[in-house]
Amino acid sequence: MPSTCGLPPTFGTTARHVPTHGSHRDRYYTGANFFMTSLLPLLLASASPRRRQIITQLGLPYTVGISPIDEDAMQAQYRGTADGMAVWTATQKAKGALTLPEAVNRLVIAADTTVLLDNEVLGKPRDEQHAHELLRSLRGRWHHVVTGVVAAAIIDNETKLVSASSTTPVLMRSYSDAEIDAYIATGDPLDKAGAYGIQHSDFQPTERIAGCYLNVVGLPLCTLCDLLAQFDVYPRSQEAAKAVETDATCPWSPRCQVIPLGV
């Protein structure tokens, strides 16, 4: 069944198909607006201001609770594939967040983003020198950004947890060493996987992407909506509806790019 971006597939009479490509799957939307059926309010298990900004687009009430886990120590124990680390880490975050008092009667949302270059994980930089090394290694090259997303809740004393991931190929531009120095001086790359933020207005590190822009920022909303639908939770967003009416490829971000490349 095609992804519905969180919409009930049988709702309304004006549903129409919006073809997508690349990392986006086929999706169906209503032509009027997005409706919400929320049995559980959301708890975003993330300290990231970027993820808070993104999830606000859903129009759903949410609070923030930080998962009580040591992410670095936890990831040191990971023995799976490079492209599976994001979902695994997000799962551990979600399980940790479910132990919080504020998680009672809430739907926990957790996410983790990894940057893969030549199938090796580039994590957050240890320091400024490491940030230099990461940015130089990415310069002028394609890499992949993988975000794992998890939705979890305790329902009738049982834990229900669902997960998914989204992958976006990204081509970095050929920025100079001086640009790297100036960017690192802002402090922006030090808390980001791969040592960069695609949304940074001054550095603007990327030349193009082939897929979901919000996935690169850190929270692919279409992937999240698919998970929320499994809990009968659906978004309400006039902005998304407007994007659909103008035939935007993605109802959440006009910066998603459809580029048929074998990368």
URLINPE-V957187 format. One record per residue. RES is the residue in one letter. SS is DSSP state (H for helix, E for strand, C for the rest). PHI is phi as a letter, one per 40 degrees, with the letter a starting at -180 (NA if undefined). PSI is psi in radians with two decimals (999 if undefined). Layout:
BEGIN
res = <RES | RES>
ss = <SS | SS>
phi = <PHI | PHI>
psi = <PSI | PSI>
END
This chain:
BEGIN
res = <M | P | S | T | C | G | L | P | P | T | F | G | T | T | A | R | H | V | P | T | H | G | S | H | R | D | R | Y | Y | T | G | A | N | F | F | M | T | S | L | L | P | L | L | L | A | S | A | S | P | R | R | R | Q | I | I | T | Q | L | G | L | P | Y | T | V | G | I | S | P | I | D | E | D | A | M | Q | A | Q | Y | R | G | T | A | D | G | M | A | V | W | T | A | T | Q | K | A | K | G | A | L | T | L | P | E | A | V | N | R | L | V | I | A | A | D | T | T | V | L | L | D | N | E | V | L | G | K | P | R | D | E | Q | H | A | H | E | L | L | R | S | L | R | G | R | W | H | H | V | V | T | G | V | V | A | A | A | I | I | D | N | E | T | K | L | V | S | A | S | S | T | T | P | V | L | M | R | S | Y | S | D | A | E | I | D | A | Y | I | A | T | G | D | P | L | D | K | A | G | A | Y | G | I | Q | H | S | D | F | Q | P | T | E | R | I | A | G | C | Y | L | N | V | V | G | L | P | L | C | T | L | C | D | L | L | A | Q | F | D | V | Y | P | R | S | Q | E | A | A | K | A | V | E | T | D | A | T | C | P | W | S | P | R | C | Q | V | I | P | L | G | V>
ss = <C | C | E | C | C | C | C | C | C | C | C | C | C | C | C | E | E | E | C | C | C | C | C | C | C | C | E | E | E | C | C | C | C | C | C | C | C | C | C | C | E | E | E | E | C | C | C | C | H | H | H | H | H | H | H | H | H | H | C | C | C | E | E | E | C | C | C | C | C | C | H | H | H | H | H | C | C | C | C | C | C | H | H | H | H | H | H | H | H | H | H | H | H | H | H | H | H | C | C | C | H | H | H | C | C | E | E | E | E | E | E | E | E | E | E | E | E | C | C | E | E | E | C | E | C | C | C | H | H | H | H | H | H | H | H | H | H | H | C | C | C | E | E | E | E | E | E | E | E | E | E | E | E | E | E | C | C | E | E | E | E | E | E | E | E | E | E | E | E | E | E | E | C | C | C | C | H | H | H | H | H | H | H | H | H | C | C | H | H | H | H | C | E | C | C | C | C | C | C | C | C | C | C | C | C | E | E | E | E | E | E | C | H | H | H | H | H | C | C | C | H | H | H | H | H | H | H | H | H | C | C | C | C | C | C | C | C | H | H | H | H | H | H | H | H | C | C | C | C | C | C | C | C | C | C | C | E | C | C | C | C | C | C>
phi = <NA | c | c | b | f | g | c | c | c | b | c | g | b | b | c | a | c | b | c | b | a | g | c | c | c | c | b | b | b | c | c | c | a | b | b | b | b | b | c | b | c | c | b | c | c | a | c | c | c | c | c | c | c | c | c | c | c | c | g | b | c | a | b | b | a | c | c | c | b | c | c | c | c | c | c | c | c | c | b | c | c | c | c | c | c | c | c | c | c | c | c | c | c | c | c | c | c | c | c | c | d | c | c | c | g | b | c | c | b | b | a | a | b | b | b | b | b | f | g | b | c | b | c | c | c | c | a | c | c | c | c | d | c | c | c | c | c | c | d | g | b | c | a | b | b | b | b | c | b | b | b | a | a | c | b | f | g | b | c | b | b | b | a | a | b | b | b | b | c | b | b | c | c | c | c | c | c | c | c | c | d | c | c | c | c | c | g | c | c | c | b | b | c | g | g | a | b | c | c | c | c | c | c | f | c | b | c | a | b | b | i | c | c | c | c | c | c | i | a | c | c | c | c | c | c | d | c | c | c | c | b | f | b | b | c | b | a | c | c | c | c | c | c | c | c | c | g | c | c | b | c | b | a | c | c | c | b | b | b | c | b | c | b>
psi = <2.33 | 2.68 | 2.47 | 0.11 | 0.63 | 0.03 | 2.43 | 2.18 | -0.34 | 0.12 | 2.37 | 3.09 | 0.02 | 0.38 | 2.48 | 2.76 | 2.32 | 1.87 | 2.42 | 2.92 | -3.06 | -2.32 | -0.14 | 2.46 | 2.95 | 2.45 | 2.71 | 2.44 | 2.82 | 2.62 | -0.17 | -1.22 | -3.12 | 2.39 | 2.73 | 2.28 | 1.78 | 1.94 | -0.45 | 2.20 | 2.76 | 2.59 | 1.93 | 2.01 | 1.20 | 2.45 | -0.02 | 2.11 | -0.46 | -0.75 | -0.58 | -0.74 | -0.70 | -0.84 | -0.40 | -0.48 | -0.38 | -0.40 | 0.30 | 2.51 | 2.45 | 2.76 | 2.99 | 2.35 | 2.26 | 2.22 | 2.29 | 1.01 | 2.72 | 1.71 | -0.74 | -0.81 | -0.66 | -0.80 | -0.45 | -0.35 | -0.11 | 2.35 | 0.24 | -2.87 | 2.77 | -0.74 | -0.11 | -0.11 | -0.66 | -0.82 | -0.72 | -0.81 | -0.75 | -0.62 | -0.75 | -0.67 | -0.76 | -0.77 | -0.70 | -0.72 | -0.53 | -0.32 | -0.16 | 2.51 | -0.63 | -0.10 | -0.14 | 2.25 | 0.57 | 2.72 | 1.96 | 2.31 | 2.17 | 2.62 | 2.70 | 2.44 | 2.30 | 2.63 | 2.22 | 2.19 | 2.08 | 0.70 | 0.38 | 2.46 | 2.21 | 1.87 | -2.83 | 2.50 | 2.48 | -0.59 | -3.04 | -0.67 | -0.73 | -0.63 | -0.73 | -0.84 | -0.75 | -0.79 | -0.61 | -0.66 | -0.50 | -0.34 | 2.19 | 0.26 | 2.72 | 2.52 | 3.13 | 2.39 | 2.16 | 2.19 | 2.16 | 2.38 | 2.39 | 2.41 | 2.29 | 2.58 | 2.70 | 1.98 | 2.13 | 0.77 | 0.26 | 2.48 | 2.16 | 2.17 | 2.23 | 2.61 | 2.79 | 2.94 | 2.78 | 2.45 | 2.32 | 2.10 | 2.41 | 2.32 | 2.11 | 2.59 | 2.96 | 1.21 | 2.76 | 2.89 | -0.63 | -0.66 | -0.67 | -0.81 | -0.81 | -0.68 | -0.79 | -0.58 | -0.39 | -0.32 | -0.09 | -0.68 | -0.18 | -0.28 | 0.37 | 2.43 | 2.32 | -0.04 | 0.54 | 2.69 | 2.09 | -0.44 | 0.01 | 2.09 | -0.49 | -0.82 | -0.77 | 1.24 | -0.34 | 2.61 | -0.71 | 2.87 | 2.84 | 1.30 | -2.48 | 2.07 | -0.79 | -0.45 | -0.68 | -0.63 | -0.62 | -0.05 | 1.68 | 1.94 | -0.60 | -0.68 | -0.77 | -0.72 | -0.66 | -0.69 | -0.73 | -0.62 | -0.47 | -0.18 | 0.25 | 0.67 | 2.20 | 2.57 | 2.78 | 2.00 | 1.96 | -0.59 | -0.74 | -0.71 | -0.72 | -0.68 | -0.69 | -0.73 | -0.44 | 0.26 | 0.54 | 2.48 | -0.77 | 2.26 | -0.13 | -0.56 | 2.17 | -0.13 | -0.02 | 2.40 | 2.40 | 1.82 | 1.92 | 1.48 | 2.50 | 1.12 | 999>
END
